[in-house]
Amino acid sequence: MEPTLITILGPTATGKTALAAEVAYRTGGEIISADSRQVFRGMDIGTGKDLADYHIHGTDIPHHLIDICSPAEEYNAYRFLNDFKQAFCSIQDRGKQAILCGGTGLYIDAVVRSYKLPDAPVDPEFRKSLEDVSDEALTARLASMTKLHNHTDTETRDRLLRALEIQEYRLQHPEGFTRLPAMQHRIFGISFPREVIIKRIGDRLRQRIDEGMVDEVQRLIDNGISPQRLMRFGLEYRHVTRRILGECTDEELYRDLFTDIRRFAKRQMTWFRRMERNGVDIHWIDGSLSMDEKVAQILPSHHPQE
């Protein structure tokens, strides 16, 4: 029989990690993170790692793909698929239940629909050949090669060049991609009314600022991560770095970041809805239910471990 992967997804501030940890506790399972920024060491508060959620009922829940590389490194969907495959197979070898948890739609979709992503190296000559080509022309070229699902690949010239690089490599190396093992999928999403999500985002942002998010970013800079690199991580790291550089006030930091996180949550939901339109069956769970009620929808026949 093919193993079953349980996936718990949802927009930011919906309590995904706590629910995944409870499911892992009741099944003796292990969590694989699907978050594009939680892979980086030292980026804890800003990425919402919520590491305390992995310790419940006196038990440390095993988790994977958190704190696996330096913020100075590049990490992408191809690396994620390879890291996911390694973690998933390791969990299966131990006879444990794997639970994928996160809010990065691309990463989750890549697993659920078994994307074929090539390991495309950086090609300096290819990039040099495009130096005099406008962003608009590059975007049109990319659109002619693949469907543009969102603005991520075109929001900066560097990302645009990288996306084109990957597509060119894919054409030249059609078999050079990661193959995931066969598996069954049970996918659950946590939902709240829009006004509740907005309040949860605001409360969580205040908490993160109080917990030392600005100090965290300052430590990263002190440890050699450039402000320009941190800004590329977006959201918390872009706005907090601007605050450290004196480009905004504390009030502007909260206001602008709150607005951007709200927009980000909307984009997350847009991605999940697109997954559904592409045939992915997501069972949505009311986030206002108690933990036991939410777990019961995922594990109707399971009970807490003794």
C-alpha positions as CSV (number, residue, x, y, z in Angstrom):
1,M,0.0,0.0,0.0
2,E,1.1,3.5,-0.7
3,P,1.9,5.6,2.4
4,T,-0.4,8.4,3.3
5,L,0.8,12.0,3.8
6,I,-1.3,14.2,6.0
7,T,-1.0,17.9,5.0
8,I,-2.2,20.8,7.2
9,L,-2.2,24.1,5.4
10,G,-3.7,27.6,5.8
11,P,-2.8,31.3,5.7
12,T,-0.6,32.8,8.3
13,A,-1.7,33.1,11.9
14,T,-4.2,30.2,11.8
15,G,-2.5,27.8,14.2
16,K,-1.2,25.3,11.7
17,T,1.8,24.3,13.7
18,A,-0.1,23.6,17.0
19,L,-2.6,21.5,15.1
20,A,0.1,19.5,13.3
21,A,1.9,18.9,16.6
22,E,-1.3,17.6,18.2
23,V,-1.9,15.2,15.2
24,A,1.8,14.1,15.4
25,Y,1.5,13.5,19.1
26,R,-1.7,11.3,18.7
27,T,-0.2,9.3,15.9
28,G,3.4,9.1,17.0
29,G,4.2,11.0,13.8
30,E,6.7,13.5,12.6
31,I,6.3,16.9,11.0
32,I,7.8,18.2,7.8
33,S,7.7,22.0,7.5
34,A,6.6,23.5,4.2
35,D,7.7,27.1,4.9
36,S,10.1,28.8,2.5
37,R,11.8,30.9,5.3
38,Q,11.8,28.6,8.3
39,V,14.6,26.7,6.7
40,F,17.0,29.5,7.7
41,R,18.8,29.5,11.0
42,G,18.5,32.6,13.2
43,M,15.2,33.7,11.5
44,D,12.9,32.5,14.3
45,I,10.5,35.3,15.4
46,G,10.1,36.9,12.0
47,T,9.2,33.6,10.3
48,G,6.9,32.4,13.1
49,K,8.7,29.1,13.8
50,D,6.7,28.8,17.1
51,L,9.2,26.1,18.2
52,A,7.4,25.8,21.6
53,D,4.5,24.3,19.7
54,Y,6.6,21.2,19.0
55,H,6.8,20.4,22.7
56,I,3.3,19.3,23.9
57,H,2.1,17.0,26.7
58,G,5.7,16.6,27.8
59,T,6.7,15.3,24.4
60,D,9.1,16.8,21.8
61,I,7.6,16.3,18.4
62,P,10.2,15.4,15.8
63,H,10.3,18.0,13.0
64,H,12.2,18.4,9.7
65,L,13.2,21.2,7.3
66,I,13.6,23.9,10.0
67,D,17.0,25.5,10.6
68,I,18.7,23.6,7.9
69,C,20.7,26.3,6.1
70,S,22.2,29.8,6.6
71,P,20.3,32.9,5.5
72,A,23.3,33.6,3.3
73,E,22.4,30.6,1.1
74,E,19.8,30.4,-1.6
75,Y,16.9,28.0,-1.1
76,N,14.3,27.1,-3.7
77,A,11.5,24.7,-4.5
78,Y,13.9,22.3,-6.1
79,R,15.9,22.0,-2.9
80,F,12.7,21.7,-0.9
81,L,11.5,18.8,-3.0
82,N,14.8,17.0,-2.5
83,D,14.8,17.7,1.2
84,F,11.2,16.7,1.5
85,K,11.8,13.4,-0.3
86,Q,14.7,12.6,2.1
87,A,12.7,13.5,5.2
88,F,9.6,11.6,4.0
89,C,11.5,8.4,3.1
90,S,13.3,8.6,6.5
91,I,10.0,8.9,8.3
92,Q,8.6,6.0,6.3
93,D,11.6,3.8,7.1
94,R,10.9,4.3,10.8
95,G,7.2,3.3,10.3
96,K,6.0,6.8,11.4
97,Q,3.2,9.0,10.1
98,A,4.5,12.0,8.1
99,I,2.6,15.3,8.5
100,L,3.4,18.2,6.1
101,C,2.6,21.6,7.6
102,G,3.0,25.1,6.3
103,G,1.8,28.0,4.4
104,T,4.1,28.2,1.3
105,G,1.6,27.2,-1.4
106,L,4.3,26.5,-4.0
107,Y,6.1,24.0,-1.7
108,I,2.9,22.2,-0.7
109,D,1.6,22.1,-4.3
110,A,4.9,20.8,-5.5
111,V,4.5,17.8,-3.2
112,V,0.8,17.2,-3.6
113,R,0.9,17.4,-7.4
114,S,4.4,16.0,-7.7
115,Y,6.1,18.9,-9.6
116,K,9.0,18.1,-11.9
117,L,11.6,20.7,-11.1
118,P,15.0,20.7,-12.6
119,D,18.3,21.4,-10.7
120,A,19.2,24.3,-12.9
121,P,22.7,25.8,-12.1
122,V,23.4,29.5,-12.5
123,D,24.5,30.3,-16.0
124,P,26.6,33.5,-16.2
125,E,26.8,33.4,-20.0
126,F,23.0,33.1,-20.3
127,R,22.5,36.0,-17.9
128,K,25.0,38.2,-19.7
129,S,23.2,37.6,-23.0
130,L,20.1,39.2,-21.4
131,E,21.7,42.3,-19.9
132,D,20.3,44.7,-22.5
133,V,16.8,43.1,-22.6
134,S,14.1,44.9,-20.7
135,D,12.1,43.4,-17.8
136,E,9.0,43.6,-19.9
137,A,10.5,41.6,-22.7
138,L,11.9,39.1,-20.3
139,T,8.5,38.7,-18.7
140,A,6.9,38.1,-22.1
141,R,9.6,35.5,-22.9
142,L,9.0,33.7,-19.6
143,A,5.2,33.8,-20.2
144,S,5.7,32.1,-23.5
145,M,7.6,29.3,-21.8
146,T,5.4,28.6,-18.8
147,K,2.1,29.7,-17.2
148,L,2.8,32.5,-14.7
149,H,0.8,31.5,-11.6
150,N,1.8,34.6,-9.5
151,H,4.0,37.6,-9.5
152,T,6.9,36.0,-7.5
153,D,9.1,35.1,-10.5
154,T,8.7,38.6,-12.0
155,E,8.9,40.9,-8.9
156,T,12.7,41.5,-9.3
157,R,15.0,41.2,-12.2
158,D,17.1,38.7,-10.4
159,R,14.1,36.4,-9.9
160,L,13.0,36.9,-13.5
161,L,16.5,35.9,-14.8
162,R,16.5,32.9,-12.5
163,A,13.0,31.8,-13.7
164,L,14.1,32.0,-17.3
165,E,17.3,30.2,-16.4
166,I,15.3,27.3,-15.0
167,Q,13.0,27.1,-18.0
168,E,15.9,27.1,-20.4
169,Y,17.5,24.3,-18.4
170,R,14.3,22.4,-18.3
171,L,14.1,22.4,-22.1
172,Q,17.7,21.1,-22.5
173,H,17.4,18.5,-19.7
174,P,13.9,17.1,-19.7
175,E,14.7,14.2,-17.4
176,G,16.8,16.1,-14.9
177,F,14.2,16.4,-12.1
178,T,13.4,14.9,-8.7
179,R,10.9,12.0,-8.5
180,L,8.9,11.8,-5.4
181,P,7.8,8.4,-4.1
182,A,4.2,7.4,-4.6
183,M,1.9,8.4,-1.8
184,Q,-1.8,9.0,-0.9
185,H,-2.8,12.5,0.2
186,R,-5.2,13.7,2.9
187,I,-5.2,17.5,2.9
188,F,-6.7,19.8,5.5
189,G,-6.9,23.5,5.7
190,I,-7.6,25.8,8.6
191,S,-10.1,28.6,7.9
192,F,-11.4,31.7,9.8
193,P,-13.6,34.5,8.7
194,R,-11.6,37.4,7.1
195,E,-12.1,39.7,10.0
196,V,-10.9,37.1,12.5
197,I,-7.8,36.4,10.4
198,I,-7.0,40.2,10.3
199,K,-7.3,40.4,14.1
200,R,-5.1,37.3,14.6
201,I,-2.5,38.8,12.3
202,G,-2.5,42.1,14.2
203,D,-2.3,40.3,17.6
204,R,0.5,38.1,16.4
205,L,2.5,40.9,14.9
206,R,2.4,42.9,18.2
207,Q,3.5,39.7,20.0
208,R,6.4,39.2,17.7
209,I,7.6,42.8,18.0
210,D,7.4,42.5,21.8
211,E,9.3,39.2,21.7
212,G,12.3,41.0,20.0
213,M,11.8,40.7,16.3
214,V,13.8,43.9,15.7
215,D,16.7,42.6,17.9
216,E,16.6,39.4,15.9
217,V,17.1,41.2,12.6
218,Q,19.9,43.3,14.1
219,R,21.7,40.1,15.2
220,L,21.5,38.8,11.7
221,I,23.0,42.0,10.4
222,D,25.7,41.9,13.1
223,N,26.5,38.3,12.0
224,G,27.2,39.4,8.5
225,I,23.9,39.1,6.6
226,S,23.6,42.2,4.6
227,P,20.5,44.5,4.8
228,Q,20.0,44.0,1.1
229,R,19.9,40.2,1.5
230,L,17.4,40.5,4.5
231,M,15.1,42.7,2.5
232,R,14.9,40.0,-0.2
233,F,13.1,37.8,2.4
234,G,10.2,40.2,2.3
235,L,7.5,41.0,4.9
236,E,9.0,41.1,8.5
237,Y,12.6,41.2,7.3
238,R,12.1,43.9,4.7
239,H,10.2,46.2,7.0
240,V,12.3,45.6,10.2
241,T,15.5,46.1,8.2
242,R,14.1,49.5,7.0
243,R,13.4,50.4,10.6
244,I,17.0,49.5,11.6
245,L,18.3,51.7,8.7
246,G,16.2,54.6,9.9
247,E,13.9,54.6,6.9
248,C,10.7,54.3,8.9
249,T,9.3,54.9,12.5
250,D,8.0,52.2,14.9
251,E,4.5,53.3,14.0
252,E,5.2,53.0,10.3
253,L,6.8,49.6,10.8
254,Y,3.7,48.2,12.4
255,R,1.3,49.9,10.0
256,D,3.0,48.9,6.8
257,L,4.0,45.4,7.9
258,F,0.4,44.7,9.1
259,T,-0.9,45.8,5.7
260,D,1.6,43.6,3.9
261,I,0.9,40.5,6.0
262,R,-2.8,40.9,5.3
263,R,-2.0,41.0,1.6
264,F,0.2,38.0,2.0
265,A,-2.5,36.0,3.7
266,K,-4.9,36.8,0.8
267,R,-2.3,35.6,-1.7
268,Q,-1.9,32.4,0.3
269,M,-5.6,31.7,0.1
270,T,-5.6,32.5,-3.6
271,W,-2.9,29.9,-4.1
272,F,-4.9,27.3,-2.1
273,R,-8.1,28.0,-4.1
274,R,-6.1,27.6,-7.3
275,M,-4.9,24.2,-6.0
276,E,-8.6,23.2,-5.5
277,R,-9.4,24.3,-9.1
278,N,-6.5,22.1,-10.2
279,G,-8.2,19.1,-8.6
280,V,-6.6,19.1,-5.2
281,D,-9.1,18.1,-2.5
282,I,-8.7,20.3,0.6
283,H,-11.0,19.6,3.6
284,W,-11.4,22.9,5.3
285,I,-11.7,22.9,9.1
286,D,-13.3,25.7,11.1
287,G,-10.4,27.3,13.0
288,S,-12.7,28.3,15.9
289,L,-13.3,24.7,16.9
290,S,-11.5,23.3,19.9
291,M,-8.3,21.4,19.4
292,D,-10.0,18.1,20.0
293,E,-12.7,18.9,17.5
294,K,-10.2,19.9,14.9
295,V,-8.1,16.8,15.4
296,A,-11.2,14.6,15.3
297,Q,-11.8,15.8,11.7
298,I,-8.3,14.6,10.8
299,L,-8.1,11.5,13.0
300,P,-11.7,10.4,13.7
301,S,-10.6,7.1,15.1
302,H,-7.5,8.2,17.1
303,H,-7.3,9.1,20.8
304,P,-4.5,10.8,22.8
305,Q,-1.5,8.6,23.6
306,E,-1.3,7.3,27.2
